[in-house]
Amino acid sequence: MTLEFQTIWGELIVIYLFLGGLGGACLSLASIAVYSKRMLPIIAPWSGVTLSAAAETEAEGETESQPNRAFTLTMSLSGVVFLAVGTLMLMFDLLQPEAIIYLLSNPSSWIFWGTLFIGLTLVFGALYGWAQAEPFFQRWSERSSTGGLSKPLRLLTFVGGKLQRGERLFGLLAGWFGFGTAFYTGFLVSMAPSIPFWHTPTLPLLFLVSAFSTGAAYALVVLVFIRHRQEGLEQRIEGFDVGLILFEVLLLLAYFNFASMGSLGVQASINYLMSQPGFWFGALVLGLLVPLALEFWTLFRHERSPRLNTVLSLLSGVLVLVGGYLLRHYVVYAGVFEFPW
């Protein structure tokens, strides 16, 4: 038997996998914010702060004031940008135009279905973000009553107002397709039977949980800059991310337990990962364990030292993002082909 490390997938694919998962998770989190009163007490019950006052004010008939709009707008537009850039990385990696045309017109290819998912996520995410941005367009239009920008801003405001009629539907669809996109990134890697380290049902779930953890981490970074308008949101996101990181650690343990009983190719992949400080120290320690400790600290001392909590939230968010990228980098480069000769 001959073992050979794969060299087909490189850094552009790693960027695609990372940004695809992150973008899908950002749109799902933005969608969850629309249904915050019903959903967030379920996904993060250990932190007793509601996501925003939007759900409660709406229940009372106060639909004009939505304190979570800055958050949902930032997350939805960021998700669209991340997905668009990630898709460009995939196209650059394919290089040959005929290969791109073949894959996008071949329903038997998993990349075809992934591209379709990403396309729908981009469309509904953009519509949702546009609807969310309507009050900002209106404000800018009023301030720019004269000049070259007044007509485009009025047009953006008008269309955004129409799109607000379907805002919840667009958010729901963007969230569901974003979830599917985040799951697909791991599923794509696992559909490689010639690389046994990848060919496991644990990998799609691991990438899915990691995608939502990085999405929550990005939300913590965003909240550092808009937290004065999002009272209570930071604690809820931290509680959500703590659960995700714990789940991700358990999945990694299960993944490595499976690999320890695997074939020679799987053993070679494990040996490669354990020999890389960037994996066990960067992805595992700095990307998972340190942020877990920091977020536990801020959750239990949330009201005691708000300034320190802001710094720790920013640090933990950045570390989780870096760790999520390193996880995909080393998993991709640890892929080993097994040839029967």
Secondary structure by P-SEA (a helix, b strand, c coil): cbbbbbccccaaaaaaaaaaaaaaaaaaaaaaaaacccccccccccccccccaaaaaaaacccccccaaaaaaaaaaaaaaaaaaaaaaaaaaaccaaaaaaaaaccccaaaaaaaaaaaaaaaaaaaaaaaaaaaaaaaaaaaccccaaaaaaaaaaaaaaaccaaaaaaaaaaaaaaaaaaaaaaaaaccccccccccaaaaaaaaaaaaaaaaaaaaaaaaaccccccaaaaaaaaaaaaaaaaaaaaaaaaaaaaaaccaaaaaaaaaaaacccccccccccccaaaaaaaaaaaaaccccaaaaaaaaaaaaaaaaaaaaaaaaaaaaabbbbbcc
